[in-house]
Amino acid sequence: MAAARHAAGHAAGHSAGSAPENAPGHAPNHPRPMLRVSLRNIAAHKLRLVLSVLSVVLGTAFVTGSLVFTSTLQSTFDALLDQGTQDLSAQIEPEDPRGAGVPFEVADRALGLPGVEAVTPGVTGTVVMFNSDGTPYQSGGAPSEGLEWVEPDEAVGSSSWISDGRAPAADGEVVLPESVLDNAGLAIGDSAQVYTTSQGMLDVTVVGSYSSETDVGGYVGVGFTSEQARALFTDGENASSVAVRAMPGVSQEEIRDTLAAEFPEYEVSTGEEVKERLSAQLSTILDFVNYFFVAFGLIALLVGTFIIYNTFSMLVAQRLRELALLRAIGATRGQLTRSVLAEAALTGLVGSAIGVLAGFGLARIIFAVLDAFDLGIPSGTLALTPMSVITPLVLGFVVTVFSAWAPARRAGRVAPVQGMRVGAASAEAGGGWRTSVGLLAVVSGIMLALIGTWQDTTRSGAITVGVGAAALIIGSFLVMPALAKPIAGGIGRVIGAPFGAVGKLAATNAGRNTRRTAATAFALTLGLTLVAAFGTLGATTKESVSGLIDQGITADVIVQGVASQGPPTPLAGGIEDQIAGVDGVGDVAWLAFGFGQLGGEPQALAAAGGPVGELLEATVLDGSLEPGPDSLVVSREVARDNGWTMGTRVPLVGPDGSESTLRVTGVYDDAQILGPFYTGMDVYERLVPENLRSTAIVLAKAEEGTSSDEVLANVTEELTEIPIATVQSKQQYIDVQSGGIDQLLTIIYALLGLALVIAVLGIVNTLALSVIERRTEIGMLRAVGMQRSQIRRTINLESTQIAVFGALVGAAVGVYLGWAFVSVLADSGLSQTTIPWGTIGIVLVASAFVGVLASLWPAHRAAKTDPLEAIAD
């Protein structure tokens, strides 16, 4: 109250002018006195400012960090593209990117055309490098490829040069990036191993290392001689593309036109067009990453909105007498409203500015973590863009001012006569219409989500459920004040029962200001809604994947290539024959992949070998799962969409242009494990040259009388000389496939944890301000004999019941929305809804601990209240 008296007196000393129509006395004729009132109020309550600013800082920091992270990646990759296309004048590519490629003879002919200075055929392929100890080198998701080493002065678009040793000159000699050489524990002159899909394990000798102008973290580029690279990674006749460098003075457009006229059957682009295309593809990927992270920053800001609203509502309630006195001496309603908004604006600006600075630090931490885990992210200086600074500044400012708008208007409606009242109880106006609108929104949200599960298409169903989710969340916020007294109070009575009168007192506090209780609890409600919804979706997906694999595979052993932050590396062709010869192995089936135009559409075409029907479970609707010569086995959905039936003939065009006809010999019920369609190995062998054939997965079943464990051990021992091969039991395979879902959920939970941290700060903030507001009441309780420990316990219990109340509502809403979204995605392979009751239970218990934790400091402040001073105030 001392600060209030000081502020009121200060304003009175600077007031002058005529009185407005809606206020007694003389109103100030200049806004500066009210601005000074706002600044003095902020200065008098520094702790309150810090708590309010923190909720803005966390949200804006995450938005800033996300924008800086993605813009830095964009600029770094753009720099890589600049280096890789710096002298690229044109590029010759096949019209179908999945085709056989561009013949080497085209490169030879292009070199003889006028204006052409150099050409480089594209020769690359997937490889796995091995460390000096024999373990696979982890590229962390960066490309791991073998390539044709070309000297820098002869190469087009190359920015690499030999930094130590020499270039490869014979088969079995390779060069490696400097970073790979160091990280793999190798040195020039050492023997090493490289795995290729065409020839399996190769013994090589490292004869040199190379550097480039830009460090690409994790990138593995194994340089071979031209002859060996072409034998390993091409069919011997075609390159993936041909890069062309023009002579000085010849423009990119001129060389493009020359090449296009000479090679009309191929697509010819300028170097700038190639760069723009690659940059656009990269932007699409980075935009998704950006949206993903920014979404969580916006969630954090949304949670902060309710905290800021709650904070300013309490501030207005606490300053009721001060505001009334200001009205009595001539301040207008608009001036009081603007004074509160000025405090909010300053809070928003300070919080957003700090958040932007913290966001740059967060981006640096993200890069440091990615680098520590060697996840293949290229290094670069942080990119400072106007968007990464202005966006979070504007967001933080707007969110804060918007949150304070309603409390500011309430401040402007304070009547002068209220200055003569004792106490500062805040009104609970608008409860009736608020609850009615909230109930309508909740019912509408529930019905819309339910209707969404009945839609015929996934897209329309998801949109309907999404609209219903928004209505349900908004309705929950509006109706929670009406629920605060019965539910939060009931929780308080249960929690407080062992504590007698102290517990009863804490339980009644929830009903004294239901609006405040609801706003404080809703921060946790929103966080728990997202946790429960994502948890339900993730648990269902995991269970569905496990169920599909368990029911769809009858094999005892599954063999795949090692995965390095991506899909498994293909195994060398013929490994299935090696596995079939292992003791105890019965049936063996395998899958491989090629490319072709099936029915006029470019397709990745699966091919199956061996008794597929014995090792892969699927409901056969017609024909057989076993592909015969020139046969095509299709799923029901594909057959329906294309109008294919048993016996339908489907044209197939191979990458080399060869034409053939496949006949539908089997139709099966949609099965994720089998994909949309597959053919036989005879077709695969026509599509893929012998030196490029590989195997994606091998399934083996134990012969009768041999245990699955014994077969697993035998196959593992057989493949010890092929460290690229991963041998798993069916359960191990299920665990690996579902483990990726757990990793994604862990990331999502960690990001949602930001919202929960802000919610905890909101509880701390509310309780701290509540203690200040109830200072006289606490003093009276102390005067009549309540002990400090009892005061602390009361605040602890009050905080706990608020946290559990918010968590319960959030869990209920989240589980329902999770069920709705799972139901919409049923056609995508998600089976019966699985609700993660264990996770939800843990979070609910954790919420109670969060309540206790959040109350420690406010409870300590309350217990220190001096009875006489408090009563005197």
Beta strands, then each sheet from edge to edge (+ up, - down):
strand 1: 90-93
strand 2: 102-103
strand 3: 116-121
strand 4: 124-129
strand 5: 144-148
strand 6: 160-165
strand 7: 173-177
strand 8: 191-196
strand 9: 200-212
strand 10: 220-224
strand 11: 238-239
strand 12: 242-246
strand 13: 267-270
strand 14: 557-561
strand 15: 571-572
strand 16: 585-598
strand 17: 601-609
strand 18: 620-623
strand 19: 631-635
strand 20: 649-653
strand 21: 659-668
strand 22: 677-680
strand 23: 694-695
strand 24: 697-702
strand 25: 725-729
sheet 1: 3+ 12- 1+ 13-
sheet 2: 2+ 11-
sheet 3: 6+ 9- 8+ 4- 5+ 10+
sheet 4: 6+ 9- 7-
sheet 5: 18+ 21- 19- 22+ 17+ 16- 24+ 14- 25+
sheet 6: 15+ 23-
sheet 7: 18+ 21- 19- 22+ 17+ 16- 20+
end
